[in-house]
Amino acid sequence: NGNGSTISSVLRRELEKNLDRGEQSILFINRRGASNFVVCGECGSTYTCPNCSVSMKYHSANRRVMCHYCGHSESLPEKCPECGGILAFIGAGTQKVETELKELFPDVSILRMDTDTVSPANSHDKILSDFRKNAVPILVGTQMVTKGLDIENVTLVGVISADQSLYVNDYRAHERTFSMITQVIGRSGRGEKEGRAVIQTFTPENEVIRLASAQDYNGFYEREIELRKILRCPPIADIFTLTVFGQDEAAVLKGCGTVKASLVNYLGDDDDVRILGIAPAPVVKVNNKYRYNVTVCCSNTKRIREVIAHIVCRFSADKRYRGLSIYADINRMD
């Protein structure tokens, strides 16, 4: 949108139609908070977590920036502490969508469901019960709203920033995006009333978005399995990830070097095995600990498992790497 709104004019018109008909709507965005990050419009300074290598997310309810990895939070000043410039808020989350909806429809009840609103006193079931029994017109949420909702009066689903999960460094990115979109648009039109879905995306021509909007499961499978064959990703082959982490980055890199050398020594002559790395984890520093990976792409055989277990045990017992930790994953989910 040219005005910077997270809610497109098309989605707004469809929401207005549902409000006029007394029908309910669900809006899905896979990010909580008010904005992705805060940046100074004059000097470009951003709020990054002092403990992790990520930008902190802005939460407008208490005007704080928070790290969603370690929980560190800070109050946000009125102006940039570096140069006194005006702060800009980039991106969007559930909180920002809720705020915009309240501005667009000030007299309409709106519910928000994410990890910030769900608590022992205000549980997941309680929010859904309120939405169902009291026919609250609009529910905004993260992945919590994509599964298991079967409410006849829900006839509109809006997917905001549908493509933000497509471009992450993960072989499952397309699968997850397809799954999330198909699941959430399946919440619409569960009864006799016709359902609609509005998918907001910067790349409407993207094949994953197109197949998800058509709920073409077979078409997506055929496309994705060919890509997995080329990349030798699961289910064609398995991916073992050995992660070394600790507070001293140089020591972590040195430890990873030892791990990779051991893998090459044991498995280097196997044509079925590819050893990749050393590479930083997707978020390299979490809670003041650096994380680096060595990756092994191969078939999941008994010999491979025994070699990796042996390397992990030897590394853990090596006094040279005191202060470092290691673990191994197969086909990790993060």
NUTIDREN-511792 format. One record per residue (C-alpha): residue in one letter; x negated, y negated, z. Coordinates in steps of 0.1 Angstrom, whole numbers, plus 5000, padded with zeros to 4 digits. Layout:
residues N
aa, x, y, z
A, X, Y, Z
...
end
This chain:
residues 334
aa, x, y, z
N, 5000, 5000, 5000
G, 4988, 4965, 4992
N, 4999, 4952, 5026
G, 4978, 4978, 5045
S, 5009, 4997, 5058
T, 5006, 5034, 5064
I, 5042, 5038, 5053
S, 5048, 5035, 5015
S, 5078, 5017, 5000
V, 5091, 5050, 4987
L, 5090, 5066, 5021
R, 5106, 5036, 5037
R, 5135, 5038, 5013
E, 5140, 5075, 5020
L, 5139, 5068, 5057
E, 5166, 5041, 5053
K, 5188, 5066, 5034
N, 5185, 5091, 5062
L, 5193, 5065, 5088
D, 5224, 5055, 5069
R, 5235, 5091, 5067
G, 5228, 5100, 5103
E, 5202, 5126, 5092
Q, 5168, 5132, 5108
S, 5133, 5127, 5095
I, 5099, 5141, 5104
L, 5066, 5122, 5096
F, 5034, 5141, 5097
I, 4998, 5127, 5099
N, 4970, 5149, 5110
R, 4953, 5124, 5133
R, 4963, 5109, 5166
G, 4955, 5074, 5179
A, 4961, 5040, 5163
S, 4931, 5038, 5139
N, 4903, 5059, 5128
F, 4877, 5034, 5139
V, 4870, 4998, 5147
V, 4846, 4977, 5127
C, 4835, 4940, 5128
G, 4845, 4923, 5096
E, 4815, 4900, 5098
C, 4785, 4920, 5109
G, 4797, 4955, 5101
S, 4791, 4968, 5137
T, 4812, 4999, 5146
Y, 4821, 5015, 5179
T, 4802, 5048, 5180
C, 4802, 5072, 5210
P, 4770, 5069, 5231
N, 4771, 5107, 5237
C, 4782, 5120, 5203
S, 4774, 5112, 5166
V, 4809, 5101, 5158
S, 4829, 5069, 5157
M, 4853, 5064, 5185
K, 4891, 5062, 5178
Y, 4912, 5032, 5187
H, 4943, 5038, 5210
S, 4965, 5007, 5210
A, 4986, 5018, 5241
N, 4958, 5009, 5265
R, 4935, 4990, 5240
R, 4907, 5014, 5243
V, 4883, 5032, 5220
M, 4879, 5069, 5228
C, 4857, 5098, 5216
H, 4878, 5128, 5208
Y, 4848, 5151, 5214
C, 4835, 5143, 5249
G, 4863, 5120, 5262
H, 4841, 5089, 5266
S, 4863, 5057, 5265
E, 4857, 5020, 5266
S, 4880, 4990, 5268
L, 4880, 4970, 5235
P, 4870, 4933, 5237
E, 4889, 4906, 5218
K, 4859, 4899, 5196
C, 4828, 4918, 5184
P, 4802, 4919, 5212
E, 4773, 4917, 5187
C, 4783, 4885, 5168
G, 4816, 4873, 5181
G, 4833, 4882, 5148
I, 4869, 4894, 5143
L, 4874, 4931, 5147
A, 4892, 4952, 5120
F, 4911, 4984, 5125
I, 4904, 5010, 5097
G, 4926, 5041, 5090
A, 4956, 5053, 5109
G, 4969, 5079, 5133
T, 5002, 5089, 5149
Q, 5002, 5059, 5172
K, 4998, 5034, 5144
V, 5026, 5051, 5124
E, 5049, 5049, 5154
T, 5041, 5012, 5159
E, 5049, 5005, 5122
L, 5081, 5024, 5124
K, 5092, 5004, 5154
E, 5085, 4972, 5135
L, 5104, 4984, 5105
F, 5134, 4999, 5125
P, 5135, 4980, 5158
D, 5168, 4995, 5169
V, 5160, 5031, 5160
S, 5148, 5057, 5185
I, 5115, 5073, 5176
L, 5096, 5102, 5192
R, 5059, 5109, 5189
M, 5043, 5143, 5195
D, 5006, 5147, 5198
T, 4980, 5156, 5225
D, 4984, 5121, 5239
T, 5021, 5124, 5245
V, 5024, 5161, 5254
S, 5018, 5167, 5292
P, 5032, 5189, 5319
A, 5059, 5164, 5326
N, 5066, 5158, 5289
S, 5060, 5191, 5274
H, 5061, 5202, 5237
D, 5094, 5220, 5243
K, 5109, 5189, 5260
I, 5101, 5166, 5232
L, 5115, 5190, 5206
S, 5146, 5196, 5227
D, 5152, 5158, 5229
F, 5147, 5156, 5191
R, 5172, 5184, 5185
K, 5199, 5178, 5211
N, 5200, 5140, 5211
A, 5195, 5138, 5173
V, 5167, 5113, 5176
P, 5164, 5099, 5140
I, 5126, 5101, 5135
L, 5098, 5123, 5149
V, 5062, 5115, 5143
G, 5035, 5140, 5150
T, 5003, 5159, 5142
Q, 5001, 5197, 5135
M, 5025, 5203, 5164
V, 5054, 5194, 5141
T, 5044, 5216, 5112
K, 5055, 5250, 5125
G, 5086, 5266, 5140
L, 5110, 5237, 5137
D, 5144, 5249, 5124
I, 5168, 5219, 5127
E, 5196, 5217, 5102
N, 5199, 5179, 5103
V, 5163, 5173, 5093
T, 5165, 5165, 5056
L, 5134, 5143, 5051
V, 5097, 5151, 5057
G, 5070, 5125, 5051
V, 5033, 5136, 5048
I, 5010, 5106, 5054
S, 4974, 5107, 5042
A, 4979, 5141, 5028
D, 4944, 5143, 5012
Q, 4923, 5133, 5042
S, 4916, 5169, 5051
L, 4906, 5179, 5015
Y, 4871, 5165, 5015
V, 4855, 5179, 5046
N, 4824, 5202, 5045
D, 4843, 5235, 5050
Y, 4852, 5262, 5026
R, 4887, 5264, 5042
A, 4895, 5227, 5035
H, 4917, 5234, 5005
E, 4934, 5263, 5023
R, 4941, 5243, 5054
T, 4954, 5213, 5034
F, 4977, 5235, 5013
S, 4989, 5253, 5045
M, 4997, 5221, 5064
I, 5016, 5205, 5036
T, 5037, 5236, 5027
Q, 5045, 5242, 5064
V, 5056, 5207, 5072
I, 5077, 5202, 5040
G, 5093, 5235, 5048
R, 5109, 5218, 5079
S, 5132, 5198, 5056
G, 5165, 5211, 5043
R, 5167, 5242, 5066
G, 5205, 5241, 5067
E, 5232, 5234, 5040
K, 5220, 5198, 5034
E, 5195, 5192, 5007
G, 5160, 5185, 5019
R, 5134, 5161, 5004
A, 5097, 5155, 5010
V, 5075, 5125, 5003
I, 5038, 5132, 5001
Q, 5015, 5101, 5003
T, 4982, 5107, 4987
F, 4954, 5087, 4969
T, 4949, 5117, 4945
P, 4983, 5129, 4933
E, 4966, 5146, 4904
N, 4946, 5169, 4928
E, 4955, 5205, 4921
V, 4958, 5215, 4958
I, 4982, 5186, 4964
R, 5002, 5195, 4933
L, 5005, 5232, 4941
A, 5014, 5224, 4977
S, 5041, 5200, 4967
A, 5056, 5227, 4945
Q, 5051, 5253, 4972
D, 5033, 5275, 4946
Y, 5016, 5301, 4968
N, 5006, 5324, 4940
G, 4992, 5296, 4919
F, 4971, 5284, 4949
Y, 4959, 5318, 4956
E, 4947, 5325, 4921
R, 4929, 5291, 4920
E, 4913, 5295, 4954
I, 4902, 5331, 4951
E, 4882, 5323, 4919
L, 4865, 5294, 4937
R, 4856, 5317, 4966
K, 4841, 5342, 4942
I, 4819, 5316, 4927
L, 4808, 5303, 4962
R, 4807, 5338, 4977
C, 4828, 5327, 5006
P, 4853, 5349, 5026
P, 4869, 5371, 5017
I, 4843, 5378, 4990
A, 4814, 5377, 5015
D, 4810, 5367, 5051
I, 4793, 5337, 5066
F, 4772, 5341, 5098
T, 4762, 5309, 5115
L, 4735, 5308, 5141
T, 4736, 5275, 5161
V, 4707, 5262, 5183
F, 4715, 5233, 5205
G, 4699, 5213, 5233
Q, 4691, 5177, 5244
D, 4657, 5175, 5226
E, 4663, 5172, 5188
A, 4628, 5181, 5178
A, 4628, 5212, 5200
V, 4662, 5222, 5185
L, 4647, 5219, 5150
K, 4616, 5239, 5160
G, 4639, 5266, 5175
C, 4659, 5267, 5143
G, 4627, 5272, 5123
T, 4618, 5302, 5144
V, 4653, 5316, 5139
K, 4652, 5312, 5101
A, 4617, 5327, 5099
S, 4630, 5358, 5118
L, 4659, 5361, 5095
V, 4637, 5359, 5064
N, 4614, 5385, 5080
Y, 4642, 5410, 5086
L, 4665, 5402, 5057
G, 4645, 5383, 5030
D, 4641, 5414, 5007
D, 4679, 5421, 5006
D, 4694, 5408, 4974
D, 4729, 5407, 4990
V, 4717, 5381, 5016
R, 4714, 5344, 5012
I, 4698, 5324, 5041
L, 4706, 5287, 5041
G, 4695, 5259, 5064
I, 4681, 5244, 5086
A, 4712, 5220, 5085
P, 4729, 5197, 5110
A, 4762, 5208, 5124
P, 4792, 5188, 5110
V, 4790, 5167, 5142
V, 4753, 5169, 5150
K, 4754, 5155, 5185
V, 4781, 5163, 5211
N, 4778, 5153, 5247
N, 4741, 5144, 5243
K, 4732, 5178, 5228
Y, 4719, 5182, 5192
R, 4732, 5211, 5171
Y, 4716, 5226, 5141
N, 4726, 5257, 5120
V, 4710, 5284, 5100
T, 4736, 5302, 5078
V, 4735, 5337, 5064
C, 4759, 5346, 5036
C, 4762, 5384, 5031
S, 4784, 5414, 5037
N, 4794, 5421, 5073
T, 4775, 5454, 5078
K, 4763, 5471, 5109
R, 4726, 5464, 5101
I, 4733, 5426, 5096
R, 4751, 5425, 5130
E, 4723, 5443, 5147
V, 4696, 5420, 5132
I, 4715, 5389, 5143
A, 4722, 5402, 5178
H, 4685, 5411, 5181
I, 4674, 5376, 5170
V, 4698, 5359, 5194
C, 4687, 5380, 5223
R, 4649, 5375, 5216
F, 4654, 5337, 5212
S, 4674, 5335, 5245
A, 4646, 5353, 5263
D, 4617, 5333, 5248
K, 4602, 5310, 5274
R, 4590, 5286, 5247
Y, 4626, 5276, 5241
R, 4637, 5271, 5277
G, 4663, 5243, 5277
L, 4678, 5254, 5243
S, 4708, 5276, 5237
I, 4718, 5298, 5208
Y, 4750, 5315, 5196
A, 4762, 5332, 5165
D, 4795, 5330, 5148
I, 4811, 5348, 5118
N, 4834, 5329, 5095
R, 4837, 5301, 5121
M, 4870, 5281, 5121
D, 4856, 5246, 5128
end
